[in-house]
Amino acid sequence: MAITTISSREFNQDTSGAKNAARNGPVIITDRGRPAHVLLTIEEYRRIAGGGRKIADLLAMPGIDEVELEIPRWDELPRPADLS
């Protein structure tokens, strides 16, 4: 993964070049020489952010009907510690 650094001015002058560079890794955009923003592809952002998946999306996954879920009975659950 390549990290590219460009100035705000370069970004404004060549936005498509920055977007192309983001396909190879993060693009750090500087403002007056200091890092100010990071440009990522949406795929990379979702990977880093955890994808923002919802439980409904997970339940709709192919093969979900083959997953076995064992839920313990209430009398099999751990009991709170007796500290008396």
ABEGO torsion letter per residue (X at the ends): XBBBBBBAAAAAABAAAAAAAAAAEBBBBBBGGBBABBBBBAAAAAAAAGGGBBAAAAAABBGAAABBBBBBBAAABBBBBBAX
